[in-house]
Amino acid sequence: MDYPWNFASVFANSDALLVGAIGTLRIFLICLISGLSLGLFVGLARYSTRRALYIPASAFVEFFRNTPVLVQILWFYFALPMLVPFEISPLMAASLGISLNSAAFSAEIYRGGIQSIDKGQWEGARALGMTTAQAMRRIVLPQALKRMLPAMTNRGIEIFKMSTLASAVSYAEMLQQGKLIASLDYNPIEVYTVIALAFFVFLFPLVQATYALERKLRRSD
């Protein structure tokens, strides 16, 4: 089909896309930091032999892994304000949904990485007089993080792409801004093509930098 491509209206509204790009980066950084940080604590709790830690952490992981992120975002935005005495902004609702979901998946990455470390590392640390917490912090976790790097990279990419779900609550990220631009001149093909390319331009160098870091870590080993 000979479609007449016309990007004029997209470029004419580039300021709106810039606002969306800033919004996307904002929610990405919030969810990346909070999701991976909370995931570490949940992952450690999942690895613990204490039932008081293991059971709540397991319930958290199973709930947020097995429910859709979009439903979680909508629940935080529409349902949570009925239960708490304050309003939930679109940014807060989207950040809660994406961060908690990412924390659940990240927790399993942390747990799997820790379990992959040979038990001899633990025994060696105890022989040196280290406590469990010291062995985890000084011996086990640094080795596990190297093994978890590819999975964590994928998690970061997924978080960045999941930021588009914030458009469901009208948060001003790139997809939401793109919808508004597309509605002006009815040119969704051009608008969504530009948005897809913008995501690729941001993520591709990040992924390549991660590959370079992985190669450097392998050489150091």
C-alpha positions in Angstrom: 0.0 0.0 0.0 1.4 3.4 -1.0 1.0 5.2 2.3 1.8 9.0 2.2 4.2 9.4 5.1 4.0 12.8 6.7 6.1 13.6 9.9 5.4 17.3 9.7 2.9 17.3 12.6 5.1 15.1 14.7 8.1 17.5 14.4 5.8 20.5 14.9 4.8 19.0 18.3 8.3 17.9 19.3 8.0 19.9 22.5 5.1 17.7 23.6 7.3 14.6 22.8 10.1 16.1 24.8 7.8 16.5 27.8 6.8 12.9 27.4 10.5 11.8 27.1 11.3 13.6 30.4 8.2 11.9 32.0 9.4 8.5 30.7 12.9 9.0 32.1 11.5 10.1 35.5 9.3 7.1 36.0 12.0 4.8 34.6 14.5 6.0 37.2 12.0 5.9 40.0 10.9 2.3 39.2 14.4 1.1 38.4 15.9 2.2 41.7 13.0 1.3 43.9 12.2 -1.9 42.1 15.8 -3.3 42.2 16.4 -2.1 45.8 13.2 -3.5 47.2 13.8 -6.7 45.1 17.1 -7.2 46.9 15.5 -7.2 50.3 12.7 -9.4 49.2 15.2 -11.8 47.5 17.2 -12.0 50.7 14.1 -12.8 52.6 13.1 -15.5 50.1 16.6 -17.0 50.6 16.2 -16.9 54.4 15.4 -20.0 56.4 13.3 -17.9 58.9 9.6 -18.5 58.2 8.8 -15.0 59.4 10.8 -13.6 56.5 10.3 -16.3 53.9 6.5 -16.6 54.0 5.7 -12.8 53.6 8.3 -12.5 50.9 7.0 -15.5 49.0 3.5 -14.2 49.2 4.6 -10.8 47.9 6.5 -12.4 45.0 3.7 -14.7 44.0 1.0 -12.0 44.1 2.9 -9.4 42.1 4.3 -11.9 39.6 0.9 -13.4 38.8 -1.2 -10.3 38.4 -1.0 -7.9 35.4 1.0 -4.7 35.9 -1.7 -2.7 34.2 -4.3 -4.0 36.6 -2.0 -3.1 39.5 -1.6 0.5 38.2 -5.3 0.9 37.7 -6.0 -0.5 41.2 -3.5 1.9 42.8 -5.0 4.9 40.9 -8.8 4.2 41.2 -9.2 1.8 44.2 -6.5 2.8 46.7 -7.8 6.4 47.1 -11.0 4.9 48.5 -9.0 3.2 51.2 -6.5 5.9 52.2 -7.1 9.6 53.1 -5.1 11.1 50.3 -5.1 11.3 46.5 -3.0 9.1 44.4 -1.3 10.9 41.4 -0.8 9.2 38.1 2.9 9.2 38.7 2.5 7.6 42.1 0.1 5.0 40.9 2.2 4.0 37.9 5.4 4.0 40.0 3.8 1.8 42.6 2.5 -0.7 40.1 5.7 -1.0 38.0 8.1 -0.9 41.0 6.3 -3.6 43.1 6.0 -5.8 40.0 9.6 -5.3 39.2 10.6 -6.0 42.8 8.9 -9.3 42.7 10.7 -10.4 39.5 14.0 -8.9 40.7 13.7 -10.8 44.0 13.8 -14.1 42.1 16.8 -13.0 40.2 18.6 -12.1 43.4 17.6 -15.4 45.0 18.7 -17.5 42.0 22.0 -15.6 41.8 22.7 -16.2 45.5 21.8 -19.9 45.3 24.2 -20.3 42.4 27.2 -19.6 44.6 29.0 -22.7 45.7 28.4 -23.6 49.3 32.2 -23.8 49.8 32.2 -20.0 49.6 29.9 -19.9 52.7 32.1 -22.5 54.5 35.3 -20.5 53.7 33.7 -17.3 55.1 32.7 -19.0 58.3 36.2 -20.5 58.6 37.5 -16.9 58.6 35.1 -16.0 61.4 32.6 -14.1 59.4 28.9 -13.9 60.3 26.2 -14.8 57.8 25.6 -11.1 57.0 29.3 -10.4 56.5 29.7 -13.5 54.3 26.7 -12.4 52.2 27.9 -8.8 51.9 31.6 -9.5 51.3 31.8 -12.8 49.6 28.5 -14.1 48.2 26.7 -11.1 46.9 29.6 -9.6 44.9 30.0 -12.9 43.0 26.3 -13.3 42.5 25.8 -9.8 41.1 28.2 -10.6 38.3 26.1 -13.6 37.4 22.9 -11.6 37.7 24.0 -8.8 35.4 22.4 -10.1 32.2 19.1 -10.8 33.9 19.2 -7.4 35.6 19.8 -5.8 32.2 16.7 -7.4 30.9 14.8 -6.3 33.9 15.9 -2.7 33.4 14.8 -2.9 29.7 11.4 -4.2 30.7 11.0 -1.4 33.3 11.7 1.2 30.6 9.2 -0.3 28.2 6.6 -0.8 31.0 6.7 3.0 31.5 4.2 3.2 28.6 1.6 1.5 30.8 1.5 4.8 32.8 -0.5 6.2 29.9 -3.5 4.2 31.2 -3.8 6.8 34.0 -3.0 9.7 31.8 0.6 10.2 33.1 2.5 12.4 30.6 5.0 10.0 29.3 5.9 9.4 25.6 3.0 7.2 24.6 0.5 9.4 26.3 1.9 12.5 24.5 2.0 10.5 21.3 -1.7 9.7 21.6 -2.5 13.4 21.9 -0.3 14.3 18.9 -1.9 11.5 16.8 -5.4 12.8 17.6 -4.6 16.2 16.2 -3.9 15.1 12.6 -4.9 11.4 12.7 -1.4 10.2 11.9 -0.8 7.4 14.4 1.6 5.6 12.1 4.1 8.4 12.0 3.7 9.2 15.7 4.2 5.7 17.0 7.1 5.1 14.6 8.9 8.1 16.1 8.2 6.8 19.6 9.4 3.3 18.8 12.6 4.8 17.3 13.1 7.0 20.4 12.9 4.0 22.7 15.4 2.1 20.5 17.8 5.0 20.5 17.8 5.1 24.3 17.9 1.4 25.0 20.4 0.2 22.3 23.4 2.1 23.7 22.5 1.0 27.2 22.4 -2.6 26.2 25.7 -2.3 24.4 27.3 -0.7 27.4 26.1 -3.6 29.5 27.6 -6.1 27.1 30.9 -4.3 27.4 30.7 -4.4 31.2 30.0 -8.2 31.1 33.1 -8.7 28.9 35.2 -6.6 31.3 33.9 -8.7 34.3 34.7 -11.9 32.5 38.2 -10.8 31.8 38.7 -9.7 35.4 37.6 -13.2 36.6 
